[in-house]
């Protein structure tokens, strides 16, 4: 959480850090100057008290870290002070049961090996950097609490790594949003993502201030965009709202980051392409087969019509010849023998059929 407008004491802090390279005594003085500003600030993370617990503190930006400290607000107790390159001081009250992670200069989580009920309360992690100034994270340790929902309905979303995920909630149309608070829910702690206060100003949790986009001016619904998600973002999220009419509710969303989504989507695309190509090919084959069948039927029909035409022609010619023979007989002209006439007629019919069949074959070809 970056502090707002700098006051005189913060300017003095920066001057002491950069110019005087603050020793431990000077640091305690600065901490005392800052302590009166801590009261009333929002909580970035709520942690459930456990026999062994870790209060996470990770500086999210790139800057020169001059010094950092852990303190407990109640009694203004300074727990640990770290100064580059590797100077670490832990208060004698906590030395036997507290340690500070020292993997990198920007990760300084406070680890309790054993706790008592007196360890509940508010803690402040503060990084003093140049040239960005002071970055703070405020943590509350509570005696007990069930943070994850049990037997409650929730919306499930799946996204691939690197995506920007939209979380949206809109109450009933008659409710105008008065205050909204988005949180990330873990088993043992809850992190504030962002909240819109009554003045419409966004207040970001220290771990999300550079990753979340929200429009607090919207009063009909609330949408946040969580950018560039990773596997560590998988989990449960909540949205708590209060309406101007007094209505309030909490809605839950489960997010799963799945690296196989991209592969599955590409696989699905390939399946769709293959299926589409097969469908097109099948359609083409059906059209070709249909065209061949239609052509064959037309060809067969044409052949049948030609045959019928040839038979009708032969029959007509035979009738005409019969009529001529009858006229000749009626006129008293000598007729050839009937057997010879029938044979000649048969030969002519056969010749006619052969001629028409040859013409038919040529035309069909």
Buried (B, 14 or more C-beta within 10 A) or exposed (E): BEBEEEEEEBEBBBEBBBEEEBEBEBBBBBBEBBBEBBEEBBBBBBBBBBEEBBBBBBBBEEBEBBBBBBBBBEEBBBBBBBBEEEEEBBBEEBEEBBBBBEEEBBEBBBBBEEBEEEBBBBBBBBBBBEEBBBBBBBBBBBEEEEBBBEEEEEEEBBBBBEBEBEBEBBBEEEBEBBBBBBBBBBEBBBBBBBBBBEEEEBBBBBBBBEBBEBEBEBBEBBBBBBEEBEEEBBBBBBBBBBBEEEBEEEBBBBBEBBEEBEEEEEEEEEEEEEEEEEEEEEEEEEEEEEEEEEEEEEEEEEBEEBBEEBBEBBEEBBEEBEEEBEEEEEEEEEEEEEEEBEEEBEEBBEEBBEEBEEEBEEEEE
